[in-house]
Structure formats: structure tokens, C-alpha cells
Amino acid sequence: MSSATTLFSPPWNVIRQVRGILAERTEQRALELELADYTSEKDLVELSAILDRHSEAEGEDIRRILGARM
């Protein structure tokens, strides 16, 4: 590979990081859309009971999304 090619080529680790960030955002958005269906008080109580059976770390994203909606 010539020095000109490496000089102007983006570093692969940066590309991987950006892809990872985009994938996380896609997963986050999918979770937000799925949780948008839980609107009634009964749904939220049931979801809260399910989350209580799991660790804080496991339910962190869901709790944060629900907290932002309230």
C-alpha cells in the first residue's frame, strides 16, 4: 500500500466505532418503538413487575426509556 493511500484512508478502528455507535442507536430506537405500545397503567405495572425480576443493569435501558416518557 502506498503512503498516499494510507494517508487519505480513514482509520479502520474509527469506522468500526462509528458502525458500533450506529448499531447501538438502531437497537435503542427499535426498543423505544417497541415500548411505545405499552401505554396503559396495567401495561406499565406489568412491565415494572417484569423489570423487578431482573438486575438493574439488565433493565437499565428500558427503565430509562420509560422514565423519559413520564
Residue pairs with C-beta under 8 A, 6 or more apart in sequence:
28 61
31 61
31 62
31 65
32 65
35 47
35 62
35 65
35 66
37 43
38 44
38 47
38 66
44 66
47 62
47 66
51 59
51 62
51 63
56 63
